[in-house]
Amino acid sequence: MKELVGSCKCCNKNIYCLDGFFNGIHTENNEILCFECYQNLLQEKENPQS
């Protein structure tokens, strides 16, 4: 079963719940991110560009 949950805050990619498993990241600010944007966000935090 594939159910649309929302869209990624960064890239607007559709995020789905697949067979009961949320296929994305739910942040503390109640935002939804796809896995790719979440990884990019983590990398930016670890290696900030000055």
C-alpha positions in Angstrom: 0.0 0.0 0.0 1.3 3.5 -0.9 -0.2 6.5 0.7 0.8 10.1 0.1 1.8 11.8 3.4 3.1 15.2 2.1 6.0 16.8 0.3 9.6 17.5 1.2 10.1 21.0 2.7 13.2 21.5 0.6 12.6 20.0 -2.8 8.8 19.4 -2.8 9.2 15.7 -3.7 6.2 13.7 -2.7 6.7 11.6 0.5 4.8 8.4 0.9 4.0 5.9 3.6 4.9 2.5 2.1 3.2 -0.5 3.7 3.0 1.3 7.0 6.6 2.7 7.0 7.1 6.5 6.6 9.5 7.0 3.7 11.1 10.2 4.9 12.2 12.2 8.0 9.9 14.1 10.4 11.8 16.9 12.1 11.3 18.4 15.5 9.7 21.5 13.8 6.9 19.2 12.3 8.4 19.4 8.8 8.9 16.6 6.4 12.1 16.0 4.5 13.1 13.3 1.9 16.1 11.2 2.8 18.3 13.0 0.2 17.6 16.5 1.5 18.0 15.3 5.1 21.5 13.9 4.3 22.4 17.2 2.6 21.2 19.1 5.6 23.4 16.9 7.9 26.4 17.4 5.7 26.0 21.2 5.7 25.8 21.2 9.5 28.9 19.1 9.8 30.9 21.0 7.2 29.7 24.6 7.1 31.0 26.7 4.2 32.6 29.9 5.5 
